[in-house]
Amino acid sequence: MPLFSVVTHLMVKIVPLSESSLDFLPDSPIVAEHHTIECKDCLREVSHVRYAHKLPQTSFVVLAILWTLIISGIAALHSYQAYQSALQEVVAAAQYSYAKDLTYRRWATIHGGVYVPITEHTPPNPYLTHILEREIETPSGRKLTLINPAYMTRQVHELSDSTFGTRGHITSLKPLRLENAPDSWEIVALEAFEAGETERWSLETIGGIPFLRYMRPLIVEAGCLKCHAHQGYHVGDIRGGLSVSIPWQTHRESLYASLFVYGIGYSALWLFGMCGIWLHRQKVHHTESALQARTVELEQRNSELERFAYTISHDLRTPIVTIRSFLGYLKTSLEQGNQQRIQQDVTYIEKAAERMSILLDELLHLSKVGVVIAPARDIKFRDLIAEVLVALEKDLTAQQMPPIILHGDDILLHGDIERLSEIWENLLENAIKFMGHTDQPHVEIGVTTTKGETTFYVKDNGIGILPQYHQKIFGIFDKLDPQTAGSGIGLTVTKRIIELYGGEIWVESSGSATGTCFWFTLPLALQASKS
């Protein structure tokens, strides 16, 4: 595989690609960890996440208002229908009462009235003096008076009012009896009947009590002329009207009781819907938060890629320029036959090639940080540090290894032991490398728990790191001292492993031989061990 393709492959595995970093990539397919993609497809993935994050978010308030309006509308419609149904029931009762009154009135009309005993409550009708047989006497001497249909209907209405509360009134715009004169509501109804209307009803208040008032016209029949012919009426004329008043209070109380039950039901339905909307909102919020976190992560990785691309172009170009330059020198030396220069040129070329090989190996190592080396298992903190120290002692002499001081509880960790070991190996190597000329060098390794959060640290009393370099040291191939050994990728690898375990790393140091302390967390390794 060509060198450029190797570097490109490693870059795709290490960080996502940004638009500005696509210019130097080839258009041919490259193999990522799980699938084959075009280099520029990485940008599409980032753009897709950003676009998804910018999609209009469902507003909880809008949904809540919409749901409230829907339930309120349905409840209002149901309440209106219940109210209309209650009214229709009362109207039906009034129509039945009117039909009953009209039936016995018609019966009395057909028979020309009826005779009843004369009593204090039923005296002779003064408006029937023109009728010869207004009063009669039975063979036994009992006196009777003629009750015409209007007189009978009035007495029945009075009895119904005192017994059931239902009121009736027979009236006319030209009443014979002044007490039968219409009230204001009845006048309006009678005038409407004269105009052709056949019935009228409405909710009214009589003496402070609510009633449903119903009225229909009375048509003059042949039997009516016996009493009203002298008023100029003819068969078929509108004589007046018969009104019925049904108490509304009991029906209204029954309606309110039903509406109360409806209200409880719709309130429960509204609350159930609001809970569903809230749960949906929580789910959406969780998704949005995860998406936002992913977007931030991708943006950070893109920013990291830009720095990475610059570093690659610089660090890999340096040995390539060296090789290219000394190849020219070597060609000249071969033409001149200068053996000493030839050997010198070859040596420079070998060193440059070796440098490039080291850089590529480090890149390959960084790209495999997320790859599992061994199955995860439990290990105690002190046992892990012991394994790390054993590995370091193989590469360092007794004079190079400073005293190691261990602090903290022996907590349990769970994870890929090889990767976890790399964290402490890199930090210890870094501490030893930059110990300087301290009189009593030492390194402290520990763990502390504050407010339920466990934090690890590696602290030395070496040369320290100036604050302006606290972020730079975690960059790829960023070496504060170019003369020191190593490629400068150790802290980058350390940071990447810590991030894989859901943690973070930061440094505390003021420089000027004040020492350095690296703090970091590994929440996923601790959670896994607890579970």
Number of C-alpha atoms within 10 A of each C-alpha: 5 6 9 11 14 14 16 18 19 20 21 19 19 23 19 23 29 23 14 13 19 16 10 10 15 14 11 10 13 16 15 16 11 6 7 11 14 16 22 19 14 18 18 15 15 20 16 13 16 18 11 15 18 11 8 7 12 12 10 15 11 10 16 17 13 12 17 17 13 13 17 16 12 13 18 14 12 14 19 13 12 17 18 12 13 17 19 12 13 21 20 13 17 23 18 13 20 19 14 12 20 16 12 14 18 17 15 19 20 14 11 19 21 15 15 17 17 15 11 7 7 16 14 19 15 9 13 18 11 11 11 8 12 18 19 16 12 8 7 6 8 11 15 21 20 24 23 23 23 20 17 17 21 16 14 15 19 15 15 14 15 10 9 10 14 18 20 27 21 23 27 22 16 13 16 15 14 10 8 16 17 22 10 9 13 24 17 12 25 29 13 15 20 14 9 10 13 13 16 17 17 14 15 16 13 12 7 7 10 17 21 21 25 26 26 21 25 19 15 18 18 14 19 22 17 16 17 16 14 9 12 8 15 16 14 11 14 18 23 25 22 21 26 25 28 23 21 19 13 10 16 15 11 12 17 15 12 14 19 13 11 16 16 11 13 16 16 12 13 19 14 12 17 18 13 12 17 16 12 14 17 13 12 14 14 12 13 16 13 13 16 17 12 16 20 14 13 21 17 14 18 21 18 19 23 19 15 20 20 12 16 20 12 12 16 17 13 15 21 17 12 16 21 14 14 21 17 12 17 23 13 14 19 13 9 11 12 12 12 9 16 19 13 15 21 16 13 17 21 14 14 21 16 13 18 18 14 14 20 18 12 20 22 18 16 22 20 16 17 15 11 13 12 11 9 15 13 15 17 15 17 18 12 17 18 13 13 20 17 10 13 16 12 9 10 12 10 10 6 12 18 16 12 15 12 14 14 13 13 13 13 18 24 21 20 18 19 15 21 21 18 16 20 20 20 19 21 22 15 15 27 20 15 18 24 15 10 12 9 10 18 18 22 17 21 19 19 13 11 7 5 7 10 15 18 18 20 21 23 25 22 26 21 21 22 15 13 10 14 14 10 13 19 21 19 24 23 18 17 12 9 11 7 11 9 14 16 22 21 24 20 17 25 23 18 21 21 21 18 15 17 13 17 17 19 14 19 16 19 16 16 11 17 15 23 24 23 17 17 21 21 23 19 18 23 18 13 15 17 10 6
